[in-house]
Amino acid sequence: MMNSQQLKNIKLPKAPGVYFFYKGKDILYIGKATSLADRVKSYFGKDLIVTRGPMLLDMVTIATSIKWKETDSVLEALILEANLIKKYQPKYNTKEKDNKSFNYVCITKDQIPKVLVIRGRYLKKENYQVVYGPFPNGLQLRDAMKIIRRIFPFIDEQSSKKNNKEFYKQLGLVPFVESQSFRSPTICGSGGCTSKTWDDSTKNKFSAASLEYKNNIKNLKLFFEGKKKSVIINFKKEMVAAAKKKEFEKAGEIKKRIFALEHINDVALLREEMFGNYIPENNDTLKFRIEAYDIAHMGGSSMVGVMTVIENGELEKGEYKKFIIKTQTKSNDTGALEEVLSRRLRHIEWGLPNLIVMDGSVAQVNVAKAVLDRYQFKIPVVSVVKDDKHKAKAIMGDEVLIKKYKKEILLINTEAHRFAIAFHKLKRNKNFLK
């Protein structure tokens, strides 16, 4: 059995990926993680049987080694985990849950293929041209498919229904919709959907749209097979071809898809990772993380923001972050706070705090709550209210949390102010010397 001391000698990255528990050469268990370091560390807590259950306690007890593979995003970790579970059928993955309750992504054999999510108990693989999965977490897969659909527009069961065509057309998620009647096809493009008579011109447009959609499905398959680099190469070829034909609007859309693929915004998946069907990684039994934010400037010039961190009552200076404000040119503290929080919450590899501390009052709290809601995180926010001499006079927010963590809240707030002022002075001096 591996113990926590041995774990400390393994330098796991704080990055998304997939991890493997081995017994000798046999894979016991495969899991995905937002932060490989934090997730694997959680298996060695004293209360593992509570947070993970007796089955995984048994798995950790007999494991002899751990390996891992980093991915560029949580979304890719989700897909890689499913592919590897299907390939290796690890003992403790198959024991963890009845395969019939797993979800699978299936592509139909239709002339215009649909992309469907099917539960294992209803799955008949012979009905589909390809099946991906199993995916153990249904809610997480649902959010993943929303992200994927914005990069690879596809037709599903709902969008193929007549009543939903207009809805999906407005979202820009369906490149074209097959008509119920080939005599009166419906062609959908950037200009919207129109019904045409089935003449030669319409046939050509429909054939071109059909070919484009099928190419899109091919790229979707490559992505589910973990071949993102091949997809990007295909997209770049398509973009160049469109530009040569002077189809600049189409080339621009492909460029956006390339950017979306290279910068996958999968924050929604972290919501399930942190608040799903198991105990979150940063909970009281493991660590309680508090983050504080502050803004510093002089009349709007040399504006900066900072984030400071306390974990289990100790300042974690190695976790502090600095932000040079890019969106504000005048004195606008709330606007700067919105930018800082938005940029911070895109970095899911940093983990998530259990509590956020703002410097200010109602306006600052409202900004924080708005940004958290935008990214779909449920994290409590408190705010330290200051007097005319910038001394703390009150703390706004959840009274239970304030009572329990008052010392830490005041300390981290003071530390954020100190760190912000120091960073501002440094930036101001550099600007002065230019």
N, C-alpha and C positions, 0 to 999 in steps of 0.2 A: 504493500500500500504506500502511496505517496502521502507525505505529510506537509503541513504548511511551511516548514523550514525548507524542505526540498523545493517547494513551489517558489520560494523567494529567489532561488538560484536560476529560475527560468525567466528570461526576459521577454515576457509577453508584451506586445504593443497595445497601446490604447487606441486601437483602430478597429473598424468593422471587419468581420471575417467569420470563418468556420473553424471550430476546434474539434479535436478527436481524442477520446480517452482510449488508450490501448491496454491490453493485457498481453504482454509479449508482442507477437505480430498480429494479433487479432484486434479489430476495432470493436470496442464495446459500445460506444455511444458517439454520435455526431450532433453538434449543436451549432447554432449561429449566435453572433453577439454584435452589439453596437460597439462595445469596447471589449476586446478579447481579454485584456488584463483584468478588468473588473469582473467579467462574467466568470472566468475560470477561478478567480480568487474566491468567489461566492460559494464554490463547492467545498471549500475548506473551512467554512465557519463552524462554530461550535453547535449551531442550531440547524444543521443541514437537514435533519429529518423533518423539521417544521417547514423550512423554506423550499425543500426539494422533494421530500417524501422518502419513504423507506426503500423504494426500488432504486433510486439514484444514490442513496446512501450505500446500498449494497454494491453498486457499480463502482463508486469511488473507493470503497474498501479494497476491492480486488485489482484496481487499475495500477499499472506499473509505469506508465509514461503518458505524456500529453504532447500532441503536435497540433499545428494550426496552419491556416492559409489565410492571408489577408485579402480583402476585396476593396474595390474603390468606393463601395457604398453598402448600406444596410440592405437595399433592394437586391443587389447582386449576391450578398451573403444568403438571403432568403432563397434565391433560386439555386445557388450552389449547394446549400444544405439539402434541398429536395432531391437534386440530381445524385448527390453522394449517398443519401439514405436509400434511394432506389437501387443504386449500383451495389452497395455493400450489405444492405439489410442488417445493420448492427443489432445485436441481441437486445440491448436495452432501449433502442428506439422502437422496435416492433412490439416489445412488451409494454411500452409506456401507454399506448393507445390502440384501440382496435382500428385496423386499417380501413374498415368500412366507414369510419367517421372522418377519415382524412378527405381533403379536397384535391381535385386534379384540374389542371388546365388542359382543355381538349380543343383541337382544331378539326372542324367537320370536313367531310369529303364533298361538300356541295361545290357546285361550279363557282359560286361566290362564297368562299369558306367563312364560317362563323367561328368566333372564339368563345368558348363556354367554360364555366366553372361547374364541375360535376362532383357530387359527393360520392365517395367510394362505393357505397352500397348500391348506387344506381349506375355505376360505370360499366359499360360494355365496350371494351377497347376496340373490338372489331368494327364499331360504328364510326370510328374517327381515324383520320389519317395520321395523327400523332397525339400522344398523351404525355403531359409533363406533371411530375409530382411523385410522391405525395407531399402535400403541404399541411402540416399538423394544425396550424393556427388559421382558422377560417376568417376571422376579422382582419388579421394582418394581410392575408392574401387579397381580401377585398380592397384594402387601401393600396396594396401593391399594384393591382390591376388598373386602378384609377391613374396611377403614375405612369404605368406602361402605356396606357391608352393615349396619353398626351404626346407620346413619342411615336407610337405605332398605332395610328387610328384603325380600329377594327369594328366589325359588326358583331354584336352579341344577340342573345335571344330577345332582349327588350328593344334594341334599336331596329330590329328587323320587323317589328310590329308596326302596323300602319300608323297607329296613334302616337308613336314615339319618334317618327321620322323628323318632324319639324324640330322637336326638342334637341335631338342629337345633331341636326344640321346647324342649329344656332350655336351649339357648343364647339362646332368645328371638329368634332370627333369622328365623323363619318365622311370619307372622301367621296363616296357616291352611294346611292341606295338602289338596289335592284328592284325594278317594278314588279308588281304581281303579274302584269301582263306584258309579254314581249312586244305586243302590238302598240303599247303606249309606254315606252320606257321612261324612267325618271333619271335625269342626269344631274348630279350635284357637284358643284365645284366652288371656287372662291366667290363666285357671283350668286350662289344660292342654287335651289333646285327648280328645274323646269320640266314639264312633260312635253314630249315631242312625238310626232308620228314616226313610225319606224322606216324612215327613208335612209338612203346611203350615207348621208352626212351624220345622221343620228347613230347609225350602226358603227361608224368609225369612232365617234366620240365615246360610245358605250364600250367599244372594244379597247380603246386607249385607257379609259377609266378602269376597266376590268383588269388589264395588264398591270397598271400602276398599283392597284389594290393587291394583286397577287404577289408582286414584288415586295410590297409592304409586309405581307404575311411571311414571305421568305426571310426577311430581315428580323421579323418577330421571332421566328423559329431559331435563328442564329443566336439571338439574345438569350432565349431560354436555354440554349445549349452552352451558354457561357462564352460565346464568341463575339464579344462586344467590339473588339478591334476590327473584325471582319465587317461588322455592320457599319462602322464609321468609314471604312474604306469604300464600301458600296455607296453610302450617302454622299461622300465627296465626289465620286464618279458621276453620280446623278446630278449633283450641283453644277459641276463643270459642264456636263452635257446640256443642262437647261440654260446655262449662261451663254453657251455657244449658239443656241437657238434663239437667243435674246428673250428667253422666258424668265425675266429677272424676278418677277414676283414669286414664281415657283422656286427659283434658286435661293431666294431669301428665306422661304419657308423651310427648305431643306437645311439651310445654314442654322436656323433656329433649332431644328431637330438634332443636329450635330452637337450644338451647345448644350441642349437639354440632356443628351446622352453622356456627354463628358462632364456635366455638372448636375448629376441626378439629385433632385431635391426630394429626399425621402424622409423628411421630418415626421410626416404622419405615421410612418412605420415605428418610429421611436415611441409614439404614444402607446402602442400595443406592447412594445418592448418594456416600457417602464410601468404601465398600468394595466397589464394584461391579466392572464389567469394564474400568475404566480407572484411571489413577493418581489417588489422592485429591488434592483441592485443597491441603490443608495437608500436603504431604510435604516431604522434605528439600530437594528441588530448588527448591521455591517458598518455603516458610517452615516453621519448626519452632516450634510454639506450645506453651508450657508454662503450665498454670494451677495456682495454689496456693490452698488454702482454709484458713480459720481461723475460730474462734469466740471471742467475748469476752463476758464478763458478770461480774457481781458477785453471787455466791450465787444465780444464776439470774435476777436482775433485770436489766432493760435489755439483754437478750440480743440479740446481733447476729452476723452472719456476713459474710465478705467473700470476694471472688475477686480475685486479682492475676494479671497476665499478663506473660510474657516471650516475645518472638518473635525468633528468630535472635540470641539473646544480649542483646537490648535490652529494658529495661522499657517496657511500653506502658501508661502510666498512664491514657490515654484509654479503655482497655478495662476498667479496674477496675470492679467491681460491689459494691454494698452490699445486704445483706439484713437486714431486721428480722424476727426469728424470731417466727412466729405460732402454732406448734403446741406449743411447750414453755413451761411455766410454772415449772418447777423446773430445777435445775442438771443438764442432760442434754446433754453435748457431742455424743454420737453421734446422738442424736435431732435435734439442731439441724443437724448436718452432713447428715443424710439429707434434711431439708427443703431446705437450701440447694442441694444437688446436684440434687434433684428439680426445683426451680424453675429452676435454671440450664439443665438439659438440655431443658426445654421451649422454650427460646429458641434454636432451630436457626439463626436468622438471625445469631447471633453467631459461627457457625462452630464447629468442634470442635477441642479440643486434641489434640496428639500424645502428651502425657504429663500426668498429674495428680499433684500433690504434696500429700500430707496432712500435718498436724501431729499426731503421736501415734505409735501403734504398731499392733498387730494389729487392735484394735477399729475404729480409724478406717479402716484399709485394707479390712476386711471390709464396712463400711458403704458405702464408695465402690464396691467391686466389686458389691455387691448392687444398688445403684441403677443402675449401668451395665448390669448384666444385665437389669434390669427394662425399661430403655429399649433394650436390644439393641445396645449399643455395645461395641466391642472396643478399649478404650483402656487402656494400661498405667498402673498406679498405683504410686507409691513413697511412702514415709513417712519423715519426719525424726524420729528419736527423740531426746528431750531428757533432760538430767540434772536434778538438783534445782534448779540455778540457771537452768534453761531454756536451756541451751547445747546445741547439737547434738553428740551423741556417736556417732550411727550413722545410716545410711540403709538402710531395708529395701526390697527389691524387686529388679527385674531388674538383675543385676550389670553387664551390658553397657551399659544405659542410664545407670546410676549412674556408671560410669567415664567415659562420654562426656560427660555433662551435670552432673557433680557441682557445678561452680561455679555453674551456673544454678539447680540444685535448691536449694542452700543460700541463694542470693541471693533467690529468689522466696519461699522459706519465711520468711526474715527479714522480707521486705517485707510478706507477708501478716499476720504477727504485728503489725508496726508499724501497718499500715492498720486492722486489727481493733481494736486498743487505742484508736487515735485516734477511730474511729467510735463505739466504746462510750462513751468519755468525753463525746463530743458529745451522744449520746442521753441519757446519764445526767444531764448538766447541764440539758438541756431538760426532762426529767421532773422534776427538782428545782425548776425555776422554775414549774412548773404549779400 
